[in-house]
Amino acid sequence: MTVSPETWVLLAHIVRPQGRHGEVLADIFTDFPEHFAQRKQLFLRPPATSRTDAMREVKVVSHWLHKGRVVLKFAQVDSMAEAENLRGFDLVIPREERMPLSGDAVYVSDLLGVRVIDVSRGGFMDAGEITDVEPEGPGPAMLVVRSPAGDEILIPFVRAYLRKIDLEGKRLEMDLPEGLLAVQTSSQDKAD
């Protein structure tokens, strides 16, 4: 099965076998780990370095959280040796089968490649393209934006600044505080 990587959403990355009956330990890349067993279709994607393994459908028989990771038991994987063969595989789903989000929430992966347009003071200024999103910590999530000049700019992803999200049009309109963009590009120019 050869399909573009954009078609798939990463749920977990298998780190190693866990136990003697085919269980595997995996890093979690989903906000909904409790739904592993409810998924209609789950696929194991081999590591990019694999030349012989093919992508295949798999069924999760059971799962449980363990020290910030998840232990997965797949149907027809019943030994430590079979689990060892899955080391480095990704557990993925088709993009259209992601969990529906409530309200105006968006998936971080949908924001990548979107252009941020500053609509403050009645204008339309292209602030740049979102290349990453730093998660919430002590403060809000931060959009990492590559400006048209190539600078890296951080923009707080907060409701107060948000005006319109058009994911299909790859456009995010924000009413940014005066000077937010200028102060970051100015400080980068001084550092050079």
Secondary structure by P-SEA (a helix, b strand, c coil): cccccccccccbbbcccccccbbbbbbbccccccccccccbbbbbcccccccccbbbbbbccccccccbbbbbbcccccaaaaaaacccccccccccccccccccccccccccbbbbbccccccccccccccccccccccbbbbcccccbbbbbbcccccccccccccccbbbbbcccaaaaaaaaaaaaac
